[in-house]
Amino acid sequence: MTRSTIARPIRQALSRPLIQQPRHALAPLVSVRSQASVVDSNSESNSEPPQLVNELPDPREEKEVRLPRAVQALYLQPLRREAEYGVPSCDLQLRSFSIPNLEFFCDFALRAAYYLNLPAFGPVPLPKIRERWTVPRSHFIFKKSQENFERVTRRRLIQIRDGHPETVQIWLAYLQKHAYYGIGMKANVWEFGSVSTGKQMDAEAKSLQEIVEQKMEHFGRDKTMGTVEKVKELLASERFRHTK
């Protein structure tokens, strides 16, 4: 090998430009950015307010209809509220034999809790419940021919923290109203009262006593008064007179 053959590829490498031409995918992006820079430079020279230029024009997106934000949120993870104190107020346990239905309703419950301003945590997968049965296929001498059945119940847990009792009741009522098929719900709700609970019960006892006394005054009288009137109507009726 001579010196000329070794120096030729080096010269070719040095003669190439340092900035390569943009690829096909980045060509419109680079061209638009260059146009935006030209507009900015002209605006600075003319001391005019800058013009807004769309940096990412896509002809395919212009023909498509943009979905509303509420519809776009369905394709994303549900939003969550942050708990300030972390005091549990409700434990909702969801049960189902089908995993897709269970995951769908868990997502629905978390979204409903977010819009009701309830900090929700979960869903936490709980241990499965397996149930098995053995049933004979036939009787008499064919008793040894048996068949086995198994049922697996999947469970998920969603916990609400720092939630107002009335808001939690609204959330549970909303889930019960829009219940999904094949989903069972079980809720444990905690309500926290003040320290002076005895005083509140004493104050409520007086009002309850008045209500009970008003109802006890007329207890048993409605039936007797009604039967006496019916007997008088029966005696004064024409049918009873003809029977004599």
C-alpha positions in Angstrom: 0.0 0.0 0.0 1.3 3.4 -0.9 0.8 6.7 0.9 -1.7 7.9 -1.7 -4.0 4.9 -1.0 -3.9 5.5 2.7 -4.4 9.3 2.5 -7.3 9.0 0.0 -10.0 7.9 2.6 -8.7 10.4 5.1 -9.2 13.2 2.6 -12.7 12.0 1.7 -13.6 12.0 5.4 -12.3 15.5 6.0 -14.1 16.8 2.8 -17.5 15.7 4.1 -19.6 18.4 5.8 -20.0 18.2 9.6 -23.7 18.8 9.5 -25.5 16.0 7.6 -28.7 16.5 5.7 -31.9 15.8 7.8 -33.6 12.5 7.3 -37.1 12.2 5.8 -38.8 11.9 9.2 -37.1 15.1 10.6 -37.1 17.1 7.4 -40.4 19.0 8.0 -39.4 19.6 11.6 -36.1 21.2 10.7 -37.6 23.3 8.0 -40.4 24.6 10.2 -38.0 25.4 13.0 -35.8 27.3 10.5 -38.9 29.3 9.4 -39.7 30.1 13.0 -36.2 31.4 13.6 -36.4 33.6 10.5 -39.7 35.0 11.6 -38.2 35.8 15.1 -35.2 37.5 13.6 -37.3 39.6 11.3 -39.6 40.6 14.2 -36.6 41.6 16.3 -35.3 43.8 13.6 -38.7 45.4 13.0 -39.3 45.7 16.7 -42.8 44.1 16.3 -44.4 41.6 18.6 -43.3 38.0 17.9 -45.6 35.9 15.7 -46.7 32.4 16.8 -45.7 29.7 14.4 -46.8 26.1 14.7 -43.6 24.1 15.0 -45.2 20.6 14.4 -47.6 20.7 11.5 -48.8 17.3 10.6 -51.2 16.9 7.7 -52.6 13.7 9.1 -53.7 15.4 12.3 -55.5 18.1 10.5 -58.0 15.7 9.0 -58.6 13.8 12.2 -61.1 15.1 14.7 -59.7 15.7 18.2 -61.4 13.9 21.0 -62.7 15.8 24.0 -60.5 15.8 27.1 -62.9 13.6 29.0 -62.7 10.9 26.3 -58.9 11.2 26.1 -58.7 10.6 29.9 -60.3 7.2 29.5 -57.1 6.0 27.8 -54.9 7.2 30.7 -54.5 6.1 34.3 -57.2 7.5 36.7 -56.2 10.6 38.6 -55.9 10.5 42.4 -56.2 12.9 45.2 -53.6 13.2 47.9 -54.5 12.4 51.5 -53.6 15.0 54.1 -53.9 12.9 57.3 -54.2 9.3 56.0 -57.1 8.3 58.3 -59.1 5.5 56.7 -62.8 6.1 56.3 -63.9 3.3 54.0 -62.7 -0.1 52.7 -64.4 -1.3 49.6 -63.9 -4.9 48.6 -64.9 -6.0 45.1 -65.4 -9.6 44.2 -65.8 -11.3 40.8 -65.2 -14.5 38.9 -63.9 -12.5 35.8 -60.7 -10.5 35.9 -61.6 -8.0 33.0 -64.9 -7.1 34.7 -63.2 -6.6 38.0 -60.4 -4.4 36.6 -62.9 -2.3 34.7 -65.0 -1.6 37.7 -62.0 -0.8 39.9 -61.0 1.8 37.3 -64.5 3.2 37.3 -64.6 3.4 41.1 -61.2 5.3 41.2 -62.4 7.8 38.7 -65.6 8.4 40.6 -63.6 8.9 43.8 -61.4 11.5 42.1 -64.3 13.6 40.9 -65.9 13.5 44.4 -62.6 14.8 45.9 -61.9 11.5 47.8 -58.3 10.2 48.2 -58.5 6.6 46.9 -55.7 4.0 47.2 -55.6 0.7 45.4 -56.8 -1.5 43.9 -54.9 -4.0 46.1 -55.2 -7.6 45.1 -56.4 -9.9 47.9 -55.9 -13.7 48.1 -58.2 -15.8 45.9 -61.0 -17.8 47.3 -61.0 -21.4 45.9 -64.0 -23.6 46.2 -64.1 -27.2 45.0 -66.9 -29.8 44.8 -67.0 -33.4 43.9 -70.3 -34.7 42.5 -71.0 -38.3 41.4 -72.0 -38.6 37.8 -74.3 -41.5 38.4 -75.7 -43.7 41.1 -75.6 -47.4 42.3 -72.7 -49.3 40.8 -71.4 -46.2 38.9 -70.8 -44.2 42.1 -67.0 -44.2 41.6 -67.5 -42.2 38.4 -67.3 -38.6 39.9 -66.7 -35.1 38.5 -64.8 -32.2 40.1 -65.8 -28.6 39.9 -63.8 -25.5 41.0 -64.8 -21.9 41.4 -62.1 -19.1 41.9 -63.2 -15.7 43.3 -60.9 -12.8 42.6 -60.9 -9.8 45.0 -59.6 -6.2 45.0 -59.5 -3.7 47.8 -59.9 0.1 47.4 -59.4 2.3 50.5 -60.7 5.8 51.0 -58.8 8.1 53.4 -59.7 11.4 54.9 -63.2 11.2 53.4 -66.3 12.9 54.8 -69.0 10.3 55.8 -71.7 11.9 53.6 -69.3 12.0 50.6 -68.4 8.4 51.1 -72.1 7.4 51.2 -72.7 9.3 48.0 -69.7 7.5 46.4 -71.0 4.1 47.5 -74.6 4.9 46.3 -73.2 6.0 42.9 -71.3 2.7 42.5 -74.3 0.8 43.5 -76.5 2.6 41.0 -74.1 2.0 38.2 -73.1 -1.5 39.3 -71.4 -3.7 36.7 -72.6 -7.3 36.0 -70.7 -10.0 37.8 -69.3 -7.7 40.5 -70.0 -8.0 44.2 -69.3 -5.2 46.6 -68.7 -5.2 50.4 -67.9 -1.9 52.2 -66.7 -1.2 55.7 -67.3 2.4 56.7 -65.8 4.2 59.7 -67.3 7.4 61.2 -65.5 9.5 63.8 -67.4 11.6 66.3 -66.4 14.2 68.8 -65.3 13.4 72.4 -68.5 14.7 74.0 -70.7 12.0 72.6 -72.6 11.4 75.9 -73.8 15.0 75.9 -75.1 14.7 72.4 -77.0 11.5 73.2 -78.6 13.1 76.3 -79.7 16.1 74.2 -81.2 13.8 71.6 -82.9 11.6 74.2 -85.3 14.3 75.2 -86.5 15.0 71.7 -86.8 11.2 71.0 -88.8 10.8 74.2 -91.3 13.4 73.1 -91.8 11.7 69.8 -92.3 8.3 71.4 -94.8 9.7 73.9 -96.9 11.2 71.1 -97.0 7.9 69.3 -97.8 5.9 72.4 -100.8 8.0 73.2 -102.6 6.8 70.1 -101.2 3.2 70.3 -103.9 0.6 69.9 -106.8 3.1 69.5 -106.9 3.3 65.8 -107.9 -0.4 65.5 -110.7 -0.3 68.1 -112.2 2.9 66.7 -112.1 1.4 63.2 -113.8 -1.9 64.3 -116.6 -0.1 66.1 -117.4 2.0 63.1 -117.4 -1.1 60.9 -119.8 -2.9 63.2 -122.2 0.0 63.2 -122.1 0.2 59.4 -122.8 -3.6 59.3 -125.8 -3.3 61.6 -127.3 -0.4 59.6 -126.8 -2.1 56.2 -129.7 -3.5 54.2 -128.3 -7.0 54.0 -128.3 -7.4 57.7 -131.9 -6.2 57.9 -133.1 -8.7 55.3 -131.4 -11.6 57.2 -133.8 -11.0 60.1 
